[in-house]
Amino acid sequence: MLKLNVKSLSIWLLITFVCFSVDAKTPFDNSQFTHHYVAHHIEKHALTVETDKGEITFKVLNSNAINVIFHAYQNPLPASQLPSFANKEGVTARPIQVMDSANALTINAGDLKAIITKHPFGVRYQHKQRDLIREESGFFQGQVIENETTYTTEGVRFTLTDNEQLLGGGERTVGMNRRGYRLPLYNKADYGYTHQSTQMNFSIPAVMSSKKYLILFDNSAKGYLDIGASQENILSFEAVAGRIAYTIFSGDQFTDIIRNYVAVTGKQPMPPRWALGNFASRFGYHSQQEVLHTVDRYKQLDIPLDAVVMDLYWFGKDITGHMGNLDWDRQHFPQPQEMLHQLNQQGVNPILITEPYVLSSSKRWQQAVQQDVLAKDAQGKPKTFDFYFGNTGIIDIFNAKGRHWFNAIYATLHEQGIKGWWGDLGEPEVHPADTLHQLDDGAFISADAIHNVYGHQWANMLYHNLRQLNPDERPFILMRSGFAGSQRYGMIPWTGDVNRSWGGLQPQVELSLQMGLFGLGYTHSDLGGFAGGEHFDKELYLRWLQYGVFQPIFRPHGQQNIASEPVYHDKQTQDIARDYIKLRYQLLPYNYTLAFKNSLTGMPLMRPTFFADDNKANDMSNAHCYFWGDAFFVHPIVNPKQTLIDVDLPKGTWFNFFTEQRYRGNQSITSEVDLTTFPVFVRAGSFIPMIEPIQTTADYSSASLTLHYYADPSVPHGQGMMYEDDGKTFAAYEKKQYEQLLFKAEQNQHGLDISLRKEGYSYPGMPTMRTVSLVIHNIPNAPKTVTYQGQNTNFKWASDNNTLTVKVKWHDDPANITIGF
């Protein structure tokens, strides 16, 4: 680790803070940064190439991932020896295969190759002989100008092709194709944002190309991602500190790229089943009585509920002056443990907000100072500064003392009955550049060098603490900021303090899709909007909740001037919201299976439309609609007073989820909607497992299952899968405490055959037998015969919507239902 004197490092910090506050562009002289090959040597797991600028190390991480690190000979960046934060713990390089020819070194990872020419020196990448990208100048020194003074950054540059589209950079509302933008890499809240924001809470220093590669720049420092903005066909990354490294990933399909990416950065562990339910949340509940009253309202109005989120009033009566208390305000929450017990008994999981700041006015300030848990200033004292909530210090989660102190507080709250955790302001929202963090080896490091991984390391700390406190329980960690790879700590991000307006709703699909492609598959929005709003807009609120049914987490949340909860609105709002929230619960088997697939492969729950035709990828800019899993195609309504919506259907055959109307895909249609409906379609050949509505997932059971199949002659073969476990045991799949229900359909002109089969093991509460109501859609005529296991069985055919319902008792053995036309 680079060890620096605290005072000298502080001076460097102040300089870089000033210089990097403005994005200035200067002409780039490529020639001065040209590398010249000197020599190379090969070890078992690495190729090191010596150039006149420094050494470049190449490692193979998997057959579609090559890692590259530059080690400068002169003037390396501060903190250049930092380890990778993006890569999961335990990632190791594979034995490397290098072919050395007269003028080239070729690394063969399997499908991915790196071809390194010696004279002139250069690096390019291929996937199965298909050219991906090449370095333009490789590693370079860049310049940022502030007030006529020039400062140095370092980075790496690549050459783009003319028509290439690129996604990435994390949370931004600039459109799906980020080409043409120079994006700050500095996690920063954008309060009340709408449809144009270039800098938000969660930066990811990575891009995914329409040419089917992904580049991750593995640097935690403040920097820039320039995607053809300064120069049209140049992709560049630059930073003020930290390691200069990148990993390139490839794949035959985009889904392969995602799988290869999470194999290195980590997979999201399965959340508890209750995380897919409905949340009661607002800024915020002022008292114990208010919390319990709100939960009671949901039950009285027959609206399902699985969690209640307590914002910062749980530790203080008002907004300022109390942050860092991290204990109950006994005046307004006089019996917190009794309240928590009552909530847990009702199947409602309590979630608490915590922040990384300890105000000097808080009850724990002296303790935090005495136990040396706060980040430092240049004199080695706790760094203090003013921000919205008061005068404060920040917990140094990079240091064992800070983590131990924070973890002990979490342990106490966990013992009291808290089931979920909300980490807020973790960008960190205010993080002065002259703040010093001390690593476990004693080295001091600048705030700017590790700013973007503060939330990442906070989630790491909390996740492992919770795993120790209860190894069998799945953590729930809601956080606003993180880094590449944060998904492996169970992080569930949301899209920040969005404006409570149509302009706030409009970019939400874009935000979730972008994050999902880079591992953060549970990114969601504050349903209904968070910031501002002078009056309740019923249409906006309901359209946002409708979208929420088909996005990862269903959590209405906002400032208290307008109620976030449907239970505090008029009867029509309650009725429509109730129907959609119940639909969310009916879809639990389907949604839970999406969560399972995400935990295995990294496949996002929300998927972009270019997944429909992977070989073309000519629609990467579409942020209006998306796939929810494999079966659903969703087009949220994001403008007011719309009764007709133009929808571009993907290829295939589709059915309107609400009306049963059949459509041929690969065309534009006009869909009629009212306040109770919006465009949702189901792909022909899909199985949709559902249950009856329940009040809470504590009542969940798949013993009575409704299995929908969307039949169509254009899809003679259909298949589906449903994953089941107890909904709470950590790593249930790895522990072989699960089952998978497998569905298959074969259709021809004479009939339709549906087969049911089970694989897997057993788990607590697993049904020994299921009552399955098979609902087959698009059956235009009553069948001549219906048999179950070769015996005639009762059925119901509905002529008004062309559905056929067959109800059977299904035990463990494979079963067949045959319909004769």
N, C-alpha and C positions, 0 to 999 in steps of 0.2 A: 504494500500500500504506500502511496506517495505521502510522506510525512512532511508537513510544512509548519513553520512557526505561525502561531495564531495571529500575531500582529501583521506579518507580511501577507498572509493569506487574506486577511481582512481588507488590506489595501487593494489587493488584486480584485476582490469582490466588488468593492465600491466602484472601481474603474469599469469592470465589465457590466455592472448594473446600469451605469450611465450610458455606456456605448451601445448597449443592445436594446435600448428602449425604442429605437426608431428603425424601421425597415428601410434602409437605403440601398440602392442598387449601384454598382460600379461595373465598368467594363471588365470582362474576365479575360486575362491573357493566358491562354491555355499553354503556350510554349514554356513559360517559366516553371510550370509544375509537371512537365513531362518526366516520367520515371525512366531510368535506364537500368536494364538488367545487369547485375554483377555476378551473381552465383545463386545456387540453390542447394538445399539438402533435404532429404526425405527421412522422416522417422516413421515409426509404425502407424501413428495416428495423425500425422501432420506433414504438410509440405510447407517449407519456409523458403520464400524467395527473397534474396537480398537485392535491393535496388540502391541507387545513389541517394534516395530520400529516406530510406528506412527498410525495415523488414516487413514482409506481408506473409501472414500465416493462413493457410487454407486447411480446413478440416471438413470431413464428411460426417454429417449428423444422421442422415438416412439417405435412401436411394434417390430422394428428390429434394435434398437440402444440403447446401454447402455454406459453411461459415467462413467469413474472411475478417481478419483483424490486422490493422496497420499499427506498427510500432515505429514511431519517428526517431531518427537519430539525434535531431536537434530540436530543442524547444517544444517538447510534447505538451499537450494541453494539461492544465491542472486536473487532477483526479483521473488521469488517463489509465491508471491501473485498476480502476473499479471493475468488479466482476459483472457478469451479465445479470441483469434483473429480469430480462424477458424469458430466458430459458428456464425451464423447470429444473428443480433440484435433481441431481443425478444424471442429467443428460451427458452422455459421453460420446466422444468421436469414435467412428468406426475405423478399422484399418483402411488406410488410404491406398488407392491404386493410381499410380502415375506413369504415364508413358512419356519418355524423354526422347525427343527427336532433335534434329539439328537446330531448329529455330522455334521449337514449341514444347511446352509441357502440357499434357492433357490429363486432367483429373476425371476419372470415370467413377461417379457415385452410383451408377446403375442406370436410371433413366436420364439423370441430369449430368451434364459434363461442363467442366470449366476448361477453356482453352486459353493458355497463357503464352502469348508470343513474346519472344525475347528481344528481337530487334525489328522494328521499334516495339518497345514494351507495351503490352495491352492485355486485357482480360475480356473474354466474351463467354456467353453461356448458351448451351443448347439443350433441348429436351428431345431425345430420340431424333437427332439430326435436324430438329426444328429450331431455327434461331430465335432466341428470346431477347437478349439485351447485351450491350457491351458497355464497359466503362469508357467514359469520354476522356477524362484526364486522371481517373483513379482518385487517389487521395490528394487533397489540395489544401492550401491556405487561402481563406477568403477574407474579404474586407467588409466591414460595416462602418459607415461614416456618420458621425454625430457631431454637429456644430463644428464642421470643417476639420475634425480630428478623426484619424483612421485607426480602427482597432481590428485585431486579428481573430478570425474563427478558423476552424478546420472542419473538413468534411470530405465527401466523395461525390463524384459526378458521373452520370450515365447518359448515353445518347438514346433518345426516343425516336420512334418512327412516326411518319406524318399523321396517320389516322388512328393512332393508338389512343385508347381511352384508359384513364386511371382512376380508381377509387382509392379512398384511404384518408389518412390523417386524423381519424377519430371523429369526434362530434364537431360538426360544422353544418351550417345551413346555407350552402352555396350551390347545391345541386349535386347529383350523384357523381357525375364526371368532374373530378377535381382538377383536370388539366387546365392550365392557365392561371392557377392560383399559387401565391406564395404564402404558406400557412405557418403562423407562429406555433412553435412547439413549446408551449408554456401553459400548463393547466390554469385556467382562469374563469371564474364565474362570469356569466353575461346575464345579469338580472333583467328579466322582462324581454328576452329576445323574441324575435319573430322569424321571418323567412330569410334573413340575411345576417349571418354571424360567422365571421372567419376565425373566431377564437372563443372556445368554450371550456367546459369543465374537464374534458377527457381527451387528451391528445394521444394519438397512437402514431409513432414514427414509422409508418409502413404504407406501401401502396400495393394494390392488386391491379394487374394489367389485363386488358382485353386479349392480349397475346398469351394469356395463361401462365403467368408467373407472379410471384409475390416477393417483394423485397422488404425486409424488416431491418431498420437501422437501430442497432442495439445500444442506444445512448440515452441516459436518463436526464441529461442537462437541457437547459434552456437553449432553443435553437430554431431552425427554420427548415421546412420542407418545401422546396421550390419545384413545382410540377409544371415546367415549361412556362413559367411566368417571366422570369428575367431574360431567358433565352428560349425560343419557341420549342426546340427539340432537345432540351436539356432537363434532366431530372437531377436535382442536387439536394443533398442533406448537409447542413452545417450546424455546429454547436460551439458554445463558448467554453466548454469543459468536457471532461469525461472521455470514455474510450471511443475510438473511431473504428467501428465494426459494423458489418451487416451480414445477414443471412439471406440467401436467395432460395426460394421454394418453387417447385414446378409440379405439373401434373397433367394427365391427359384431359381431365375435366376440371371445372372449377371446384367441384366437390372434393376431388382428389387433392387439390391445393390446400383446401381448408383442413382436410384430414392430416396432411403432411405438416402443416403449420402447427396444429395443436399437439401433434406428436412431439414437437420440440418445446413449445411454450406451455403446454399443459392443457388438460381437459377439464371442463366444468364438472364438479361432482354433482350427483343428483340432489336437487333441493328436496325439502320435506314436501309431501303432497299438499299440505295446507298453503304453501306458497303460491299455488295456482288458484286459490280461492279469492274471495272478496275482502278488501281491507277497508276499515274505517280510519280515516286519517285527515288531519287538518293542522294548520298552524294557528293555534294548537288547543288542546284541552287544558283548561285552567285548574281543574280540580278532580279529585277522586269521584265526586258525585257526577260531574259532567261526563266522565268516561263511562261510568256504569249506566247512566241514563241513556247515552248514545247507543250502547250495546243493546240495552233493553228495547229501544225503538226499533232496531232491526228485527228483533224477534217478534215484537208485536205486529209489525207490518209484513211479516212473512218474507223478509229479504235475507238471503243467506249471508253469513259473515264468518270469517275465519281468523281475522287479526284486527287488532286495534293498535294504532301507532301514536305514541305519546311524544310530542315535540318538546321544546325546551322548557315549558312551564313545569315540568315534573321536578325540576331542581330550583326553580325560582319563580316568584310571583309576577315578574315582568321580564322584558327582553334584555335589558342591560344590567350589568353588575354581578350576575350570578354564574356565568359560564365557568366551569371548573369545579363547582360544588360537587357534582357527580354523586349526589345523594338526594333523597326525597325532601321536598319542601313539606315538612310535617304540618304546617298550618293548613295547606290546601290538599295534601294527601296524607291525612292523619294515620291511616292504617293501610299502608301500601301492600304489605304481604297478604293481608286479608283480601284486598282488592284483586291482587294477582291470582290468588287461589280461586277466587270466585270466577274470574275470567277463564282460567284454565279448566275449571269444572264445566263451563259452558262450551268448551271447545273453541274458545276465542284466544288466540295467541298474542300475548302482550309484547310489543316491540318498543324499545327505548332509543331515543336519539342520544348520541354522545358526540362531542367535538374534541379536537386535539389541543384546544386552548385552555389555559388556566389563568383567569383574570387575577390581577393583584388584589382585587376586592373580594375574591371568592374565599370560601372557608378553607380551602386546601392550599392556598398560596404558600404559606410558610412551610407546610409539610413538603410541598413540591420543591421549594428552594433548598430546604435542609437535606432532602434525600437526593439532590442533584439530578433531577429528572428533566430539566428544561434545557433547551438549546442555548448556546452561549453567545456573548458578544466578543469583541476583540480583546477585552481585558479578562476573559474567562469567567465573567459573571453572567447570570441569567439574562438573556436578551429580552428586553421589554419594548413594546411599541403600542400605539393606540390604533384601534379599529372600531368598527360600528358598535361592538358589544362592550367596549371598555378598554382599559389598559391591561395588557396581557403578556404572557410568555407562551411558548409552544412546546409541547412534550416532544422530547427527542426520542422518537421510536427507533432510531438507528443505533441507539445505545442500550445495553442490557439493563441499566438502571431505570431508564424511562419505560422500557417494556415491562419490567417486573412491577413497577408501581401501577401502571395502567392495567395490567393483567389482574392484579389483586382486586382492583375495583370491579372489573368485569366479573370476577369469580364471585364476589359478594352478591352482585345483582343477579347472576345466574342462579345462585342458591335460593334467592328470594322467589324465583319463578319466571324470570324473563326468558322468552323463547326466541326472540329475534332482535337483531342489532342494526341500528342505523348510524352509520358514520358520516357525519356532515362536515362541510367546510374543509374537506381533505385535499384540496388542490395543492397546498393549503391556500385558503382564500386570501390571506395576507401572509406573506413570507419574505420579509426584507432580505435583500441580497447580502447584507453584512451579517446575517445570522450564520452561526457555525454549528454544525452537527458533528458529534464525535462518534466515530465508528467503534466497534467492539475491540479493534486492535489498537485503539488510542489515537488514530489519525483524525485530524479535523478536516472537515470538508465543507465547501460552500453551499449555501442554500440553492444557488442556481445550478450547481452540479448535480443535485439529486432532487430538485423540486418536483419533477414529473413522476417520481416514484414514491413520494411521501404516502399518498393514499394506498398505493400498491403494498408498501411495507406495513402499513397499518392493518390492512386486510390480512396480510401474511401473519402478523402477530396475533390478531384476534382469532383467526381461523385455527391456528395451532393451539392457542389457549383453550378454545372451546372443545377441540378434539381431545385435549387432556382432561378437561372437566367432565366430559361425558363422551367417551369414545364411540358409543353406539348411536349417538344422536347426530342428525344432519344439521350443520350450522345454517343459519339464515343471516346473511350479511348484506345489507343494503348500503351502497356507497355511491358518492357522486363523482369521485375521481380515482384514477388508477393509471395503469400502464399496460403495455403489451404483456400478456400472460397473466393478468390479474384474475382471469376466470378460474385458474387452478386453485384459488383460495375461496371459491364459492361466491365471489363477488357478484352482486346483482346491481348494476348501475341504473340510474335514471338520468333523464336528459336535462336536468337542471331547472332553474326557476323560469319556466316558460311563461310568456305573456298569456293571460286569460282572454284570448281573442281568436278569431278565425286565422289571423296571421300566425298565431302561436301553434295552432293545430296543424296548419298546412305542412310544415317540414318534419313532422314526427315520424312518418314512414321512412323518409330519407335517413334520419338519425339512427333508427333501430336497424335498418338494413346495413348501413355502413359498419356499425359496431359488430353486428352479428357475423359479418364476413371475416372479422379478425378475432373470433373467439368469444366475444362478449354477447352471447346469444340471448341474454335476459334483459337487455336494455329496453327501457319502457319510459313512458311519460307520466307526469302528474295529470291524471285524467280530469278533464274539466278546466285545466290551466291553473297556474299558481299565482302569478303576479298581476295586481291591478284589477280592473273591472269595476265599473260604477254601479252596475245593476245585473241581476241574474238574467242571462241569456239562455232560455230553456232549450232552444234548438241547438246552440253551440254545445251546451252541456251534454245533451243526449247523443249528439253525433260523436262526441269524444268518448262517451261511455260505450257506444256501439262499436267503435273502433277498438276499444279496450278489450272487448270479448276475444278478439283475434290478435292480441299481442301478449307478450310474455307474462307480465304481472298486472293484475287488475287493482289499481290503487288510486282512487280519486283523492286529490290532495291540493290544497290551496290556502291562500290567506283567508282569515276568518271573516272578512267583511262580506263574503258570499259563501254560504255553506258548501262544503265539498261533498257531503253525504246526501244521498237521495232522500233519506228519511226526514230531512228538514225542508223539503220542497213540497210543492202542491201535489194533489192526488194523481193528476195525469203524468207528471214527471215520475212519481213513485211507481206507477203502474208499468210504464214503459221500461224504466230502469230495472224493475223487478223481473220482468220477462227476460231481459238480456242477461242479468246476473244469474238467473236460473239456467239460462242456456249455457252460460260459462260453466256452471256446475254439471249440467248434463253432459258436457263435452269432456269432463275430467278424464275418462279412459283414453280418449284420443290425445288430449293435451299432455297427459302424463307419459304417454308413449313417445311424444315428441321430445320431452325432457330426457327420457331414457336414451333415445337415439343421439341427442346432443352430447350426453355424457360419454358415449362410446366413440363418436366420430367428429364431434365439433360442429355437426350440421346445425345451422341456426334454425330457430323455430319459425321466424319470419325470413322468407327467401325471396330474392329479387327475381323479376320476370325474365331476365336473361338466362336463368336456369332452365327455362322451357325449351330452349334450343341452344344447347351449350356450344355447338360448333359454329354458330354465327356470332353470338355475343354482340349483336348490333343494337341492343336496346339497354345498354348499361346506364343510360341517363334517366330511366323511368323510375320516378319516386312517387307515383300516384297510386300504384296498386302493387300487390305482392302475393306470394303463395304463403298460406299458413299450413306448414307441413306439405305433404304431397297431395292432399285431397282438395284443399280449399283454395280458391282464388278470391281475393278480397279487394274491394275498391272503396275505401272510406270516403264519406262525403265531408269535404273540408271547405265548402262555401255555403253561404246562407240561401234559404228559400229555393232550393233546387227540388224539382219534381221529376226532371228527366236527366239522366246521367249517361254520357257516352262512355262506353267501356270497350277497350280493345282486348278481346278474348285471346288467350294463348291457343296454340294448336291443340287439337283434340276435340272431344265432345264434352259439353258442360251443361249442368242443370242449375237453374236458379234455386238456391237453398230454401227460399221462402215460398215460391210459387210452383215449383216443380217444372217450369218451362224448360224445354230442351233447346240447346243452341249448338250449332256447328262452330267450332273454334276457328282461330286464325282470321277473324273478321271483327269489324267494329259494329257494336249494337247499341241501341238506346234502351236503357232500363228505366222503368217507371218506379218511383219511390215516393213514400210519404214519411211522416215523422217516425213511424214505427218500423220502417224497413230501410235497408241500404243494399247495394250490390254485393252479394256473396254467392259464389258459385261452387259447385262440387264437380270434380272431374269424374267422367264416366269410368266405371271399373273400380271405383273406390269403395272401401269398407270404412264406415264410421261407427265405432262402438260408443254407446252412450248409456247413461243411467238416468233414473228418475231424479228430479231435483231433491236436494237435501239442505238442511239448515247450516250444516258445517261439515267439513271433511272428517271430523271425528265420527260421523255417522256413515262414512263411505263404505260401500260394499258393492262388488260386482256380481253378487250371487243372482241378482236379477238384472239382466243385460239386454239392452235393445241394440241390435246389430243392423245398421242400415247398409244396404248394398245398392249402388246405382248402376243398374244393368243397361246395356246398350249393345246392339248388334255390331257396332263399330269396334267394340272392345271384347273380343271373344274370351280373353283370359284376364281375370282380375285376381288380385291378391292383397292381403292386408295382415297386419300384426298388431297385437295389443300386449303391452308389458304390464305385469302386475307384481307388486310386493306389498309389504305392510305399510309403505308410505312414510317411514320414519327411520328405519335402520340404515346407518351409514354403510356404504359399500355392500348393499344387499346382493347385488348382482355378483360381485366377486366372492361373496360368502355363500353363494348358491342358495339364496333364500328368495327365490322368485319363480315365476312361471311366465311363459309366453303363449298366448292364444293365437293360433295361425289360421287364417281364413283364405279360402281359394274358391274361385268361380270359373266354370267352364260353360260357355253359351254357344249354341248353334241354332239353326232354324227349327229344330225339333224340341228344344227345351233348354233348361238351365240346371246345372248341378253345383250345389254349394257344399263345400267340405269344411269341417271344423276339426282342428287338431291342437293338441297341447304338447309343449315341450318345457323342460325345466325341472324344478325341484319343489320344495314346499316352503311355506313361510307362515308366521303366526296370523291366524284369521283367514287363511285361504279357504274359499268355498270348496266343499266336497262335491257339490253339484250346482249347476247353474240353470236357471230358467232363462232361456234365450228367446226373445221375440225378434225374429228375423223379418225385417221390413225391406222388401225389394221394390225399388222404384222403377218407373218406366215399364210397367207391364200393361200394355194397352188392352188386353183381353183376358177374361177369366181363364185360368189354366184348366186343362182337361183333367190332370192328375197332379197330386202333390204327395210325395212319400217321404217318410223319415226312417232311415235305416231299413229301407225296402218295404215298409208298411204304410198303407194309406193313413194320412193324418189330416186333421182339420186345418182349414185356412180361411182367410178373409180377404176378398178382393174388393177394393174401393174404386168404383168407376169414376168418381169425381176427381181423383188425383192419380189414378193409375198405379196404385201401390198394392202389393200383395204382402200379407202378414201371416207368418207361420210361427206358432209358439211351440217350443219343444223343451224337454228336460234333457240336459246334456251332462253326462258324467265324464269320467276321465278318458274314455276310449274315443278314438276318431269317429266322427259322425258325418252322415251325408243326408242332405235334403235335395230331392230331385223334383223339378217342376217340368211337367210335360205340356207342350202347347198344342 
